[in-house]
Amino acid sequence: MARLTFLGAAGTVTGSKYLVEHRGLRVLVDCGLFQGLKALRLMNWAAPPVDPRSLDAVLLTHAHLDHAGYLPALVRDGFAGPVWCTPPTAELAGLLLPDSGHIQEEDAAYANRKGFSKHHPALPLYTEDDARRALQRLRTVRFGEDLPLGEGATARFTHAGHILGAASVRLALEGASVLFSGDLGRYDDLLMRDPADAPAADTLVIESTYGDRLHIDDDPSDELAAIVRRTAARGGTVLIPAFAVGRAQLLLHVIAQLKARDAIPDVPVFLNSPMAIDTTALYRRFAKGHRLDADQLQAMATVATMVRDVEASKALVRNRFPCIVVSASGMATGGRVLHHLKALGPDPRNTIVLAGYQAAGTRGADLQAGRRTLRIHGADHEIRAEVATVHGLSAHADADDLLRWARTMPRPPRRVHVTHGEPTAAQALAERLREGLHWHAEVPAMGDTTDLA
């Protein structure tokens, strides 16, 4: 009997983990960190929801930390099997996971120096060395290739859009099949190609990040241009928190286009994220995975000054001339962008631009909700800068996109599980699937188990 257990991304938009069991085979699909609200983050510190030593393999849909970021802890605690993913995902995980461990070590050290942690000493969830050991477990599989897993089970990865290497994963088991959407990208995206049509499956597990909303049709380039013009006119800096993988590259592409047509002042642009710099270079290596041609790639790679070393980053934080700064992380949960927020947030001449989904409990969500004080590095910091949201830059499919993708399945699935969304978003998508497609759709809870036969 094949069965599926929801160990993450159930009732929340983070911590993606799904356990599939079949004839003694135990496979984990995604291995993500919980992010956002403290109650969720604390779940990362609990005992692993499944004994890592009992797992035969891990399948990663893509490299973002809410899908792959728990992998170093899983390997440290005894997982010794292969981690299967697409080649771009392996490259991106090689950037994201060590960086995650490094940031956690830095944050713990900073908390110990400043004494603001309740834990003595504060410890990282895992270290950079843990992450590098986890990378040794990575194995790659090409899109569309059948991957034997043993015990009559095979997996196949298909393009999901979203970011480089992102995949939907279909598991074929004797007598059953299950399709995991992963994070789906948008149709007609500025950067990424459309998601591939969904293959047939008995059971569908579909994400719902934007399951209760639609992307605004306004041109995001025009929105961003207006923000840059008015900020530069008052002598301010535009700060854009951005995910180092995907969002930073899309922003550079848009800014390059705006500059080319003189839609914004010719102010300096800085990309202050070593990981985003390295990711930008990968777009040349995996040119088939996105829409940009050679000229657009060149413009994206040269529109900004790349700020890699720490001293140059500190100097940029101190600068007070009009410019555009793109810095990770996208929800302002950590990284170099926090130092920019502390420096630029109190000045009303500046603008903080939110350019994507902001999960509950993150500083980005607080800013979007109008909060004017942020807790950063153990202290409260006043935010008097303008806060603006640019719609249309999200890498996630909206509710219509999700249904459009679901309709490409050759036949209706027997059941649908709606995951990876806030409760209202997941319930809204489940209702649309029930009413619009007449599919049996439900929202599982954390720890729920269902038979796949």
Phi, psi and chi 1 to 4 in degrees:
 res  aa     phi    psi   chi1   chi2   chi3   chi4
   1 MET       -  127.3  177.6   68.3   71.8      -
   2 ALA   -90.6  142.2      -      -      -      -
   3 ARG  -146.1  158.8   62.6  179.7 -177.9  176.2
   4 LEU  -126.1  131.2  165.9   65.2      -      -
   5 THR  -122.4  134.5  -56.1      -      -      -
   6 PHE   -93.9  108.6  -60.3   91.1      -      -
   7 LEU  -106.0    1.0  -58.3  177.5      -      -
   8 GLY  -172.0  171.5      -      -      -      -
   9 ALA    54.4   29.0      -      -      -      -
  10 ALA  -116.9  111.6      -      -      -      -
  11 GLY    81.2    6.2      -      -      -      -
  12 THR  -152.7  166.9  178.8      -      -      -
  13 VAL  -100.9   20.5   72.6      -      -      -
  14 THR  -146.9  170.0 -173.9      -      -      -
  15 GLY    71.8   37.2      -      -      -      -
  16 SER   -58.7  121.0 -176.1      -      -      -
  17 LYS  -157.0  126.3  -62.8 -176.0 -165.8   72.8
  18 TYR  -134.0  128.0  -50.0  103.5      -      -
  19 LEU  -100.8  122.8  176.5   64.4      -      -
  20 VAL  -111.8  127.5  176.9      -      -      -
  21 GLU  -121.1  136.2  -61.7  171.3  -81.5      -
  22 HIS  -155.8  112.7  173.2   67.5      -      -
  23 ARG    51.1   44.5  -68.6 -171.2  173.2 -176.7
  24 GLY    87.7  -15.1      -      -      -      -
  25 LEU   -77.5  134.4 -179.9   72.2      -      -
  26 ARG  -128.1  114.2  -68.6  163.8   64.4   84.6
  27 VAL  -123.3  133.0  175.2      -      -      -
  28 LEU  -102.1  122.2 -166.7   65.2      -      -
  29 VAL   -96.5  113.3  178.1      -      -      -
  30 ASP    70.9  153.1  -82.2  -15.6      -      -
  31 CYS  -149.1   66.6 -171.2      -      -      -
  32 GLY   -95.1  157.1      -      -      -      -
  33 LEU   -80.1  145.8  -80.9  177.5      -      -
  34 PHE   -81.2  133.7  -71.0   99.6      -      -
  35 GLN  -131.7  165.8  -62.3  170.8  -50.5      -
  36 GLY    97.3 -120.2      -      -      -      -
  37 LEU   -58.4  145.8  -63.9  169.2      -      -
  38 LYS   -58.3  -38.6 -176.2  175.8 -178.6 -179.6
  39 ALA   -60.5  -33.0      -      -      -      -
  40 LEU   -76.0  -44.3  -70.2  170.9      -      -
  41 ARG   -60.0  -34.9  -60.6 -163.7  -49.8  -88.4
  42 LEU   -63.9  -24.2  -72.1  174.1      -      -
  43 MET   -65.6  -24.3  -65.3  175.1   68.6      -
  44 ASN   -64.2  -25.1  -65.7  -39.4      -      -
  45 TRP   -92.5   -8.3  -67.0   86.5      -      -
  46 ALA   -72.3  167.4      -      -      -      -
  47 ALA   -58.3  145.7      -      -      -      -
  48 PRO   -53.5  139.4  -23.7   33.1      -      -
  49 PRO   -67.5  -13.5   25.5  -34.3      -      -
  50 VAL  -144.2  144.6   59.2      -      -      -
  51 ASP   -62.3  115.2 -176.8   -4.9      -      -
  52 PRO   -56.4  -31.1  -24.3   34.5      -      -
  53 ARG   -71.0  -18.4  -64.3  166.8  -63.9 -178.3
  54 SER   -86.5   -8.0   72.9      -      -      -
  55 LEU   -84.7  139.3  -65.4  171.0      -      -
  56 ASP   -90.0  -30.4  -64.8  -69.7      -      -
  57 ALA  -163.6  159.9      -      -      -      -
  58 VAL  -123.1  137.8  174.3      -      -      -
  59 LEU  -115.6  122.9  -51.5  177.0      -      -
  60 LEU  -101.8  127.2  -65.1 -176.9      -      -
  61 THR   -74.2  -36.6   61.1      -      -      -
  62 HIS  -166.3 -178.2   65.4  -71.6      -      -
  63 ALA   -93.9   -8.8      -      -      -      -
  64 HIS   -56.8  148.1  -83.5  154.2      -      -
  65 LEU   -64.1  -27.7  -66.9 -179.8      -      -
  66 ASP   -75.0   -1.2   56.5  -23.5      -      -
  67 HIS  -120.7  -21.6  -68.3 -101.7      -      -
  68 ALA  -131.9   -7.0      -      -      -      -
  69 GLY   -73.2  -11.8      -      -      -      -
  70 TYR   -91.1   -5.3 -170.4   74.7      -      -
  71 LEU   -55.9  -42.9 -168.4   59.8      -      -
  72 PRO   -59.2  -37.0  -27.5   38.2      -      -
  73 ALA   -69.2  -38.3      -      -      -      -
  74 LEU   -63.1  -44.0 -166.2   80.2      -      -
  75 VAL   -68.6  -43.2  172.3      -      -      -
  76 ARG   -57.3  -35.3  178.9 -161.2   61.5 -154.2
  77 ASP   -90.6    9.4  -67.4  -18.6      -      -
  78 GLY   126.6   -7.6      -      -      -      -
  79 PHE   -68.1  129.7  173.3   69.6      -      -
  80 ALA  -129.9   14.2      -      -      -      -
  81 GLY   -93.3 -175.3      -      -      -      -
  82 PRO   -78.9  150.0   29.5  -34.5      -      -
  83 VAL  -114.2  109.1  178.6      -      -      -
  84 TRP   -93.9  136.2  -68.4  101.0      -      -
  85 CYS  -161.4  172.4   59.7      -      -      -
  86 THR   -76.9  159.2   65.2      -      -      -
  87 PRO   -55.8  -44.6  -29.2   37.6      -      -
  88 PRO   -63.0  -35.5  -21.7   33.5      -      -
  89 THR   -63.8  -39.8  -67.0      -      -      -
  90 ALA   -62.6  -42.2      -      -      -      -
  91 GLU   -63.1  -44.6  -65.7  -80.3   -4.8      -
  92 LEU   -69.1  -38.3  -69.3  171.8      -      -
  93 ALA   -61.5  -32.9      -      -      -      -
  94 GLY   -64.1  -21.5      -      -      -      -
  95 LEU   -92.3  -46.1  -59.1  176.1      -      -
  96 LEU   -71.6  -43.9  -79.9  158.4      -      -
  97 LEU   -69.7  -48.5  -64.1 -177.1      -      -
  98 PRO   -60.6  -37.5  -25.0   36.0      -      -
  99 ASP   -62.6  -41.2 -178.2   76.1      -      -
 100 SER   -60.9  -45.9  174.6      -      -      -
 101 GLY   -63.5  -40.0      -      -      -      -
 102 HIS   -63.1  -44.7  177.6   70.1      -      -
 103 ILE   -63.6  -40.4  -72.5  175.1      -      -
 104 GLN   -64.8  -38.5  -69.0 -176.3   59.7      -
 105 GLU   -65.5  -43.0  -72.2 -176.2  -84.5      -
 106 GLU   -62.5  -44.8  -80.0 -167.8  -26.0      -
 107 ASP   -62.8  -40.2  -72.8  -12.0      -      -
 108 ALA   -66.2  -42.4      -      -      -      -
 109 ALA   -64.1  -41.2      -      -      -      -
 110 TYR   -64.0  -42.7 -169.6   88.9      -      -
 111 ALA   -62.8  -37.0      -      -      -      -
 112 ASN   -69.9  -39.1  -71.5  -34.5      -      -
 113 ARG   -65.7  -41.7  -72.3 -162.2  -54.1  -88.0
 114 LYS   -88.1  -16.3  -61.4  -63.1 -176.5  179.1
 115 GLY    72.5   26.9      -      -      -      -
 116 PHE   -99.4   -0.5   60.2   76.6      -      -
 117 SER   -85.1  148.0  173.8      -      -      -
 118 LYS   -77.2  -11.7  -63.9  178.8 -178.4  178.1
 119 HIS  -102.5  139.6  -55.7  -78.1      -      -
 120 HIS  -130.6  104.3  -56.3  -73.2      -      -
 121 PRO   -85.3  161.6   33.0  -36.2      -      -
 122 ALA   -70.8  138.8      -      -      -      -
 123 LEU  -124.1  150.5  -62.4  172.6      -      -
 124 PRO   -76.2  152.4   29.3  -34.2      -      -
 125 LEU   -61.2  -41.7  176.9   64.8      -      -
 126 TYR  -154.3  167.8   54.9   78.7      -      -
 127 THR  -106.3  171.4   66.1      -      -      -
 128 GLU   -62.3  -37.1 -176.9  175.8  -11.7      -
 129 ASP   -64.4  -40.1  -75.4  -16.4      -      -
 130 ASP   -57.2  -42.8  -68.4  -28.9      -      -
 131 ALA   -65.1  -42.0      -      -      -      -
 132 ARG   -67.6  -33.2  -64.1 -162.0 -179.0  -79.5
 133 ARG   -67.0  -36.4  -78.8 -170.6  -72.0  -89.2
 134 ALA   -64.4  -34.9      -      -      -      -
 135 LEU   -62.3  -24.4  -65.6  177.2      -      -
 136 GLN   -68.1  -15.3  -62.4  173.6   14.9      -
 137 ARG   -86.4  -10.1  -48.1  -51.7  -46.2  164.5
 138 LEU   -70.0  136.4  -65.3 -175.1      -      -
 139 ARG  -133.2  144.2  -55.2  -69.3 -175.9  -89.0
 140 THR  -108.5  149.9   60.3      -      -      -
 141 VAL  -137.6  140.9   57.7      -      -      -
 142 ARG   -79.7  153.9  -69.4  176.2  -66.0 -178.3
 143 PHE   -57.0  136.6  -74.9  106.2      -      -
 144 GLY    80.2    2.1      -      -      -      -
 145 GLU   -96.9  134.0 -178.6  179.2  -66.1      -
 146 ASP   -74.5  128.8  -76.6  -24.3      -      -
 147 LEU  -112.0  108.4  171.4   67.2      -      -
 148 PRO   -69.4  134.0  -13.7   28.5      -      -
 149 LEU  -114.0   -7.6  -64.5  171.5      -      -
 150 GLY    97.8  161.5      -      -      -      -
 151 GLU    54.4   39.0  -58.0  -59.5  -30.4      -
 152 GLY    71.8   20.9      -      -      -      -
 153 ALA  -115.0  137.8      -      -      -      -
 154 THR  -133.6  155.6   60.4      -      -      -
 155 ALA  -125.1  150.6      -      -      -      -
 156 ARG  -140.0  134.2  178.1  177.4  -73.4 -167.6
 157 PHE  -102.9  131.9  -68.6   66.1      -      -
 158 THR  -126.6  153.6   55.1      -      -      -
 159 HIS   -60.2  133.5  -72.8  -82.8      -      -
 160 ALA  -114.0   -1.0      -      -      -      -
 161 GLY    71.8 -138.9      -      -      -      -
 162 HIS    70.3  -77.5 -172.5   52.6      -      -
 163 ILE  -141.7  172.6   64.5  168.3      -      -
 164 LEU   -54.1  129.8  -77.9  178.9      -      -
 165 GLY    83.0   -7.8      -      -      -      -
 166 ALA   -64.3  138.9      -      -      -      -
 167 ALA  -137.1  152.1      -      -      -      -
 168 SER   -92.0  147.7  -59.5      -      -      -
 169 VAL  -124.7  124.4  177.4      -      -      -
 170 ARG  -108.4  127.1 -178.8 -175.5 -173.9  -88.8
 171 LEU  -104.6  123.5  -81.3  171.0      -      -
 172 ALA  -101.9  118.8      -      -      -      -
 173 LEU  -117.4  156.4  -46.8  166.3      -      -
 174 GLU   -62.6  112.0  -70.3 -177.0   -8.0      -
 175 GLY    89.9    1.4      -      -      -      -
 176 ALA  -160.7  159.3      -      -      -      -
 177 SER  -148.4  147.6   56.6      -      -      -
 178 VAL  -140.4  134.9   55.2      -      -      -
 179 LEU  -114.5  125.1  172.5   62.8      -      -
 180 PHE  -103.2  120.1  -62.4   88.3      -      -
 181 SER   -66.3  -27.2   71.9      -      -      -
 182 GLY    62.6 -164.8      -      -      -      -
 183 ASP   -84.9  121.0  -79.3   -0.4      -      -
 184 LEU   -91.0  141.1  -68.1  167.6      -      -
 185 GLY   -85.8  177.2      -      -      -      -
 186 ARG   -87.3  152.2  -57.5  172.1   62.3  179.0
 187 TYR   -78.4  143.3  -70.5   91.3      -      -
 188 ASP    59.6   35.5  -56.9  -44.5      -      -
 189 ASP   -66.4  152.4 -174.4   66.6      -      -
 190 LEU   -68.4  -25.6  -67.9  171.5      -      -
 191 LEU  -117.2  -49.4 -174.2   62.1      -      -
 192 MET   -97.6  153.4  -61.3  -58.2  -61.0      -
 193 ARG   -72.8  161.6  -60.9 -171.0 -175.3  -81.1
 194 ASP   -62.1  152.1  -69.3   -9.5      -      -
 195 PRO   -61.8  146.0  -18.6   29.8      -      -
 196 ALA   -69.9  156.4      -      -      -      -
 197 ASP   -58.7  147.5  -72.3   -6.5      -      -
 198 ALA   -77.8  134.2      -      -      -      -
 199 PRO   -75.8  165.3   28.5  -34.2      -      -
 200 ALA   -68.3  146.0      -      -      -      -
 201 ALA  -160.7  150.4      -      -      -      -
 202 ASP   -71.4  -37.7  -58.3  -40.6      -      -
 203 THR  -124.1  135.4  -60.1      -      -      -
 204 LEU  -117.1  129.3  170.5   63.1      -      -
 205 VAL  -111.5  111.4  179.7      -      -      -
 206 ILE  -120.2  137.0 -173.1  170.0      -      -
 207 GLU   -72.5  160.5   65.5  112.2  -26.2      -
 208 SER  -143.4   32.9   58.3      -      -      -
 209 THR   -49.4  -46.4  -51.1      -      -      -
 210 TYR  -112.6   36.1  -82.7   77.0      -      -
 211 GLY   -67.7  -13.3      -      -      -      -
 212 ASP  -118.0   17.2   61.3  -16.0      -      -
 213 ARG  -152.2  163.4   70.6 -162.3   80.6  175.1
 214 LEU  -118.4  146.6  -57.9  176.9      -      -
 215 HIS   -71.0  139.4  -65.5  -53.5      -      -
 216 ILE   -70.4  140.6  -64.8  174.0      -      -
 217 ASP   -75.6  -11.4  -71.4  -25.9      -      -
 218 ASP   -57.6  143.6  -65.9  -14.3      -      -
 219 ASP   -68.6  116.7 -173.0  -17.7      -      -
 220 PRO   -62.9  -28.1   22.4  -32.9      -      -
 221 SER   -63.0  -42.1  -59.5      -      -      -
 222 ASP   -66.3  -40.8  -68.6  -18.0      -      -
 223 GLU   -60.1  -48.6  -74.4 -173.0   79.2      -
 224 LEU   -64.8  -39.9 -176.6   58.5      -      -
 225 ALA   -60.4  -43.2      -      -      -      -
 226 ALA   -62.7  -39.7      -      -      -      -
 227 ILE   -64.5  -45.8  -68.0  168.2      -      -
 228 VAL   -63.3  -42.4  172.9      -      -      -
 229 ARG   -62.9  -47.6  -72.5 -165.3  -61.3  -94.1
 230 ARG   -72.5  -31.0   67.4  174.2  177.1  -99.9
 231 THR   -70.2  -44.7  -54.8      -      -      -
 232 ALA   -63.1  -35.2      -      -      -      -
 233 ALA   -63.8  -29.3      -      -      -      -
 234 ARG   -98.9   10.8   60.4 -178.2 -177.8 -117.4
 235 GLY    79.1   23.8      -      -      -      -
 236 GLY  -103.5  176.2      -      -      -      -
 237 THR  -110.0  140.7  -71.7      -      -      -
 238 VAL   -96.7  117.6  175.1      -      -      -
 239 LEU  -107.5  125.4  172.4   63.7      -      -
 240 ILE  -121.2  102.4  -46.3  178.2      -      -
 241 PRO   -63.9  130.2  -17.8   31.7      -      -
 242 ALA  -146.8  140.1      -      -      -      -
 243 PHE   -61.2  135.2  -63.4  111.2      -      -
 244 ALA   -66.2  -24.9      -      -      -      -
 245 VAL  -109.2  108.9  176.1      -      -      -
 246 GLY   101.6  -65.3      -      -      -      -
 247 ARG   -68.3  -41.7 -169.5   65.8   42.9   75.3
 248 ALA   -60.9  -40.6      -      -      -      -
 249 GLN   -69.7  -38.8  -69.1   72.3   40.2      -
 250 LEU   -62.5  -41.8  175.1   57.8      -      -
 251 LEU   -63.4  -43.2  -75.1  161.8      -      -
 252 LEU   -62.0  -39.4  -66.7 -178.2      -      -
 253 HIS   -62.3  -46.0  173.1   56.1      -      -
 254 VAL   -65.4  -44.1  169.9      -      -      -
 255 ILE   -63.2  -40.5  -68.7  168.2      -      -
 256 ALA   -61.6  -40.7      -      -      -      -
 257 GLN   -65.4  -41.6  -71.4 -175.0  -43.3      -
 258 LEU   -63.9  -41.6  -68.0  174.2      -      -
 259 LYS   -66.3  -37.8  -75.7 -156.8  167.1 -164.7
 260 ALA   -63.4  -30.9      -      -      -      -
 261 ARG  -105.5   18.0   64.3  174.4 -166.9 -102.7
 262 ASP    55.5   35.7  -64.6  -36.0      -      -
 263 ALA   -84.3  -14.2      -      -      -      -
 264 ILE  -135.1  156.8   57.7  174.8      -      -
 265 PRO   -60.1  154.4  -18.5   30.0      -      -
 266 ASP   -83.2   61.9 -169.9   22.9      -      -
 267 VAL   -86.2  154.6  -64.7      -      -      -
 268 PRO   -63.5  149.2  -16.6   28.7      -      -
 269 VAL  -122.2  136.3 -178.8      -      -      -
 270 PHE  -128.6  135.0  -61.5   92.2      -      -
 271 LEU  -107.2  104.2  179.5   60.4      -      -
 272 ASN  -103.6   75.2 -170.7    8.6      -      -
 273 SER  -167.1  106.5  166.8      -      -      -
 274 PRO   -55.5  -38.4  -26.5   35.7      -      -
 275 MET   -67.5  -40.6 -177.0  164.6   54.2      -
 276 ALA   -64.1  -35.3      -      -      -      -
 277 ILE   -63.1  -46.6  -64.7  168.3      -      -
 278 ASP   -66.3  -37.2  -68.4  -24.2      -      -
 279 THR   -64.3  -40.6  -60.1      -      -      -
 280 THR   -57.4  -37.4  -57.7      -      -      -
 281 ALA   -65.8  -28.1      -      -      -      -
 282 LEU   -68.9  -21.0  -69.2  178.8      -      -
 283 TYR   -65.6  -24.8  -81.6   71.2      -      -
 284 ARG   -73.7  -39.0  -67.6 -173.2 -173.9  -85.5
 285 ARG   -70.4  -33.6  -70.5 -174.6   51.4 -164.1
 286 PHE  -116.2   57.5  -62.4  105.1      -      -
 287 ALA   -65.1  -25.8      -      -      -      -
 288 LYS   -74.3  -11.6  -67.4 -177.5  178.9  179.7
 289 GLY   -89.9    2.2      -      -      -      -
 290 HIS  -146.9 -178.5   56.7   76.5      -      -
 291 ARG   -93.9  -13.9  -65.3 -177.8 -176.8  -84.8
 292 LEU   -74.0  139.8  -56.9 -171.0      -      -
 293 ASP   -89.7 -178.2   59.8   27.8      -      -
 294 ALA   -62.1  -41.4      -      -      -      -
 295 ASP   -66.1  -41.7  -70.4  -19.2      -      -
 296 GLN   -66.4  -37.6  -68.5  170.0  -36.0      -
 297 LEU   -61.9  -43.0  -80.4  171.4      -      -
 298 GLN   -63.1  -43.3  177.7   66.0   13.5      -
 299 ALA   -63.9  -42.3      -      -      -      -
 300 MET   -61.6  -38.2 -179.7 -177.8   75.0      -
 301 ALA   -78.3  -17.4      -      -      -      -
 302 THR  -117.0   -4.5   57.0      -      -      -
 303 VAL   -70.7  -23.9   70.8      -      -      -
 304 ALA  -118.5  152.6      -      -      -      -
 305 THR   -79.7  124.5  -62.1      -      -      -
 306 MET   -85.6  118.3  -55.1  -61.6  179.6      -
 307 VAL  -103.3  105.3 -178.7      -      -      -
 308 ARG  -104.9  -48.5 -173.9  179.8  -69.8  -85.5
 309 ASP   -83.1  160.5   67.8   80.9      -      -
 310 VAL   -65.9  -41.8  172.9      -      -      -
 311 GLU   -65.1  -38.8  -68.8  -52.6  -46.8      -
 312 ALA   -66.2  -34.8      -      -      -      -
 313 SER   -66.0  -42.7  176.5      -      -      -
 314 LYS   -63.9  -39.7  -70.6  178.8  178.7  177.7
 315 ALA   -64.1  -38.8      -      -      -      -
 316 LEU   -66.2  -38.2 -179.9   60.0      -      -
 317 VAL   -61.0  -34.0  168.7      -      -      -
 318 ARG   -80.0  -14.2  -67.0 -168.1  -64.0  -92.2
 319 ASN   -67.3  150.1  113.8   71.1      -      -
 320 ARG  -133.4   25.1  -68.3  -63.1 -179.2  -90.7
 321 PHE  -101.9  153.5   54.4   82.0      -      -
 322 PRO   -58.2  130.6  -24.1   34.6      -      -
 323 CYS  -165.4  178.1   62.7      -      -      -
 324 ILE  -118.5  127.6  -58.3  170.5      -      -
 325 VAL  -119.5  121.6  177.0      -      -      -
 326 VAL  -107.1  123.6  179.2      -      -      -
 327 SER  -149.1  146.1 -175.5      -      -      -
 328 ALA   -87.3  149.0      -      -      -      -
 329 SER  -105.9  166.7   66.9      -      -      -
 330 GLY   -69.5  -26.4      -      -      -      -
 331 MET  -107.4   12.6  -61.9 -176.2 -166.1      -
 332 ALA    58.5   38.1      -      -      -      -
 333 THR   -87.9  -16.0   54.1      -      -      -
 334 GLY  -178.7 -173.5      -      -      -      -
 335 GLY    85.0 -171.0      -      -      -      -
 336 ARG   -67.8  -25.6  -69.1 -176.3  176.5 -177.1
 337 VAL   -60.3  -25.6   74.5      -      -      -
 338 LEU   -63.8  -37.8  -62.9 -175.7      -      -
 339 HIS   -67.7  -36.0  -60.5  -76.3      -      -
 340 HIS   -66.8  -39.6  -71.3  -69.2      -      -
 341 LEU   -61.8  -42.3  -79.2  171.0      -      -
 342 LYS   -64.3  -38.8  -70.0 -165.7  -66.0 -174.5
 343 ALA   -78.6  -38.5      -      -      -      -
 344 LEU   -98.2  -24.1  -61.0  172.7      -      -
 345 GLY   -58.1  -37.5      -      -      -      -
 346 PRO   -74.6  -10.8  -19.4   33.2      -      -
 347 ASP   -99.4  117.4 -169.9  -21.9      -      -
 348 PRO   -67.6  -11.4   22.1  -32.1      -      -
 349 ARG   -72.0  -22.7  -64.8  176.0  -60.5  172.2
 350 ASN   -87.4  164.2  -58.5  -35.2      -      -
 351 THR  -132.3  133.2  -57.8      -      -      -
 352 ILE  -102.2  120.0  -58.2  165.4      -      -
 353 VAL  -105.2  121.1  176.7      -      -      -
 354 LEU   -95.0  121.8  -57.1  175.1      -      -
 355 ALA  -122.8   37.8      -      -      -      -
 356 GLY   171.2 -175.0      -      -      -      -
 357 TYR   -61.9  135.3 -175.8   79.7      -      -
 358 GLN  -119.4  107.7  -54.5  -64.2  -39.2      -
 359 ALA   -71.6  149.0      -      -      -      -
 360 ALA   -55.3  138.7      -      -      -      -
 361 GLY    89.3   -3.2      -      -      -      -
 362 THR   -95.3  160.4   63.8      -      -      -
 363 ARG   -63.9  -33.5  -65.1 -177.4 -175.1   89.4
 364 GLY   -61.2  -41.7      -      -      -      -
 365 ALA   -65.3  -38.0      -      -      -      -
 366 ASP   -62.5  -44.3  -72.1  -17.6      -      -
 367 LEU   -62.5  -42.7  -73.5  168.7      -      -
 368 GLN   -64.8  -30.4 -154.8  161.8   54.4      -
 369 ALA   -83.0   -1.9      -      -      -      -
 370 GLY    95.7    9.1      -      -      -      -
 371 ARG   -66.5  135.7 -173.4  168.1  177.8  175.2
 372 ARG  -110.4    9.9  -53.9  -52.4  -73.1  179.4
 373 THR  -136.2  130.6  -57.2      -      -      -
 374 LEU  -118.4  139.0  -69.7 -176.6      -      -
 375 ARG   -87.6  113.8 -171.1   79.0  171.3  173.2
 376 ILE  -133.6  126.6  -56.8  173.8      -      -
 377 HIS    53.3   41.8  -63.4  147.7      -      -
 378 GLY    80.6    6.5      -      -      -      -
 379 ALA  -135.8  154.9      -      -      -      -
 380 ASP   -87.7  135.5  -69.8  -32.5      -      -
 381 HIS  -126.9  129.8  -64.0  -91.0      -      -
 382 GLU   -73.6  139.8 -175.6 -179.5   14.8      -
 383 ILE  -115.5  107.2  -57.7  -63.8      -      -
 384 ARG  -112.8   -4.9  -62.3  178.8   64.1 -138.7
 385 ALA   -67.2  155.1      -      -      -      -
 386 GLU   -64.2  140.1  176.2 -172.0   -7.5      -
 387 VAL  -116.9  121.7  177.2      -      -      -
 388 ALA  -129.1  144.9      -      -      -      -
 389 THR  -109.5  127.1  -62.5      -      -      -
 390 VAL   -98.8  114.8  172.5      -      -      -
 391 HIS   -83.4  155.1  -57.9  -80.5      -      -
 392 GLY    92.5    2.2      -      -      -      -
 393 LEU  -103.6    3.0  -70.2  175.0      -      -
 394 SER   -66.7  145.4  173.6      -      -      -
 395 ALA   -92.2    4.2      -      -      -      -
 396 HIS   -99.7  141.3  -80.2  -84.4      -      -
 397 ALA   -59.9  141.8      -      -      -      -
 398 ASP   -90.0 -173.7   67.4    6.9      -      -
 399 ALA   -60.5  -42.2      -      -      -      -
 400 ASP   -65.9  -40.2  -77.7   -6.8      -      -
 401 ASP   -61.4  -41.8  -71.2  -30.0      -      -
 402 LEU   -62.1  -43.3  -68.1  167.0      -      -
 403 LEU   -68.3  -37.3 -100.1   68.7      -      -
 404 ARG   -59.8  -43.9  176.3  177.4  171.5  179.0
 405 TRP   -66.4  -43.9  178.7   81.1      -      -
 406 ALA   -59.9  -37.4      -      -      -      -
 407 ARG   -66.7  -16.3  -73.9 -168.7  179.8   98.7
 408 THR   -78.1   -7.2   66.6      -      -      -
 409 MET   -62.6  135.2  -64.4 -174.0   74.2      -
 410 PRO   -60.6  -28.9  -21.5   32.1      -      -
 411 ARG  -146.9  154.5   55.9  177.4  170.6   77.7
 412 PRO   -64.1  140.2  -20.0   32.1      -      -
 413 PRO   -71.8  156.9   27.1  -33.5      -      -
 414 ARG   -69.2  -34.1  -65.9  175.7 -176.8  171.7
 415 ARG  -149.9  154.8   63.3  175.2   69.7   87.8
 416 VAL  -129.0  133.7 -177.8      -      -      -
 417 HIS  -113.3  122.0  -58.4  -74.3      -      -
 418 VAL   -98.0  118.5 -177.9      -      -      -
 419 THR  -131.2 -172.9   63.0      -      -      -
 420 HIS    48.8   53.7 -152.8  -82.4      -      -
 421 GLY  -158.0  156.8      -      -      -      -
 422 GLU   -62.2  154.8  -58.1  -69.0   -2.7      -
 423 PRO   -51.2  -42.4  -29.9   36.9      -      -
 424 THR   -66.9  -38.0   53.5      -      -      -
 425 ALA   -67.5  -43.8      -      -      -      -
 426 ALA   -64.9  -43.8      -      -      -      -
 427 GLN   -65.1  -38.2  -69.2  -67.7  -10.5      -
 428 ALA   -64.4  -43.1      -      -      -      -
 429 LEU   -67.7  -40.9 -177.7   60.9      -      -
 430 ALA   -58.9  -40.8      -      -      -      -
 431 GLU   -65.4  -40.9 -174.5  173.4  -13.5      -
 432 ARG   -65.4  -37.1  -71.7 -165.5   65.3  179.8
 433 LEU   -66.3  -37.8  -70.8  165.0      -      -
 434 ARG   -70.2  -46.5  -71.0 -169.1  -66.1  -96.4
 435 GLU   -81.7  -38.4  -66.1 -174.6   -3.7      -
 436 GLY   -83.1  -37.0      -      -      -      -
 437 LEU  -112.6   -8.2  -57.9 -176.1      -      -
 438 HIS    60.4   37.4  -53.6  -67.7      -      -
 439 TRP   -95.7  152.3  -70.7    2.3      -      -
 440 HIS   -80.6  101.1  178.0   77.0      -      -
 441 ALA  -121.7  138.1      -      -      -      -
 442 GLU  -143.3  161.4   61.9 -177.9   11.6      -
 443 VAL  -107.7  109.4  179.3      -      -      -
 444 PRO   -73.6  158.2   29.1  -34.2      -      -
 445 ALA   -99.9  160.8      -      -      -      -
 446 MET   -58.2  128.2 -158.1   83.3   72.4      -
 447 GLY    91.6   -7.6      -      -      -      -
 448 ASP   -62.6  146.7  -79.0   -3.3      -      -
 449 THR  -126.4  140.3  -64.6      -      -      -
 450 THR  -136.8  146.4 -176.2      -      -      -
 451 ASP   -76.6  143.3  -69.8  -25.1      -      -
 452 LEU  -101.6   -9.4  -68.3  174.3      -      -
 453 ALA   -64.8      -      -      -      -      -
